[in-house]
Amino acid sequence: MYIGKVAALTGLTIKAIRLYEEKGLITPPKRQGTYRVYEQSHIDALLLIREARQLGISLARLQPAMRYNSGVLDWQGIRQFLFEIRAEMEAQIMQTQARIKQLDACCEEIGHCPLTLP
């Protein structure tokens, strides 16, 4: 399929698709004359990229995870990468919860302090 159809199916712009190809995030599609011809494997990779971007994962962070073996995306490697991202998010949640507890303790302490008027 041509790039316009790929853009419609993935919700990505043609410019973004070409950028992802340029950065090596997707394999170069076969050519039919001057046209790029994309396959389902390209759609799958582009949907993954779109989802990762929506999760706040930068292209620079995603790029090393987008490994291909004989033109096929290493989905097991992607799965491991996503588990690592999940673990990082969980750690951030725990750190945020600890800071909230610290903030609550500070507010509680302030509640015990006498108020002075200016």
N, C-alpha and C positions, 0 to 999 in steps of 0.2 A: 504494500500500500504506500501511497505517497505521503509526504510530510503534512499536507493539509488535513488528511484523514487522521493521521497520528495525533496531530494537535487537537482535533475535535474529540478523539477518543480519550485522550489523557488530560485534557483541560490545560495543557501547556501551550505556550506560544511557540511559533516556528523559531523565533530567535532563541528561546530557551533550549529547544531541542537541539539546535545547531551548536549552542554553547556546550551542552552536555556531551555532544559528540566530540567537539574540539578538545575538551578537557579529558577525554578518554573514559567518561562515565558510562557511555554506551559504545558498543562496537560500531565501527563504520558500516553503514548499510551497503548492500550491493547497489550497483549502479545499472540503470537501464538508460543508456544514452547519457544525458546530462541530469537525469532525475535519480534521486535517492529512492530506493525501494526498501521499506521497513517491513520487518516480520513481527510475529507475536512476541518473540523474545525481547525485541526492542520496546514494545508496549509495556511488557512486564517490568523491565528495568526502569523505564520512565515513570511508571506509576509508583515504584518504590522510591525513586528520587523525589517525586512530588510529595509523597507521604513523609519522607525524612525531612524535607524542607519545612513542611507544616509543623513538624515536631521541634523545629528550631535547630536541626542538625545542619551545620554549614557544609558547603560543597567541599571545602578543604578537608574537613573531618570525614566526609563520606567517601571521598575519592580513593583512599587506600583500601577501603572495604569492597569496592566495586572491582573485584578480580574475576577474570574470565579464564576458563580452561577450554581451549579449542572453540572459542566463540560462545561458550555457554557460561552464564553467570554462576559463580560459586555461591549457591543459595545457603549452603551450610555455613560458609564464612559470614554471609550476611546475617544469618540467624545469631551467630556468636557475637557479631558486632552489635546487634540490637539488644542482646542480653547485657552487654557491657554498658550500653547507653542506659538501659533500665536500671542497672545497679547504681550508676552515677546519679540518676534521678532520685532513686530511693535514698541515697546518702544525702543529697541536697534536701530532701524532705525532712530527714532526721535532724540535719543541722538547723533547718528553719524552725522545726518544732522546739529544739533546745533553745534557740534564741527567743522564741515566743514565751517559753517558760521563764527565761531570764527577764524579759520585759515585764511579764506579769508580776514577778517578784519585786521588781523595781517599782511598779505602780502600787503594789501592796505596801511597800515600805514608805512610799510618798504619802499614802493614805494615813499612815501613823504619825507623820510629821505635822507639827503645828503650822497652820497657815498664817502667814504674816501679810498684812495689807501694806501696800506701798505708801 
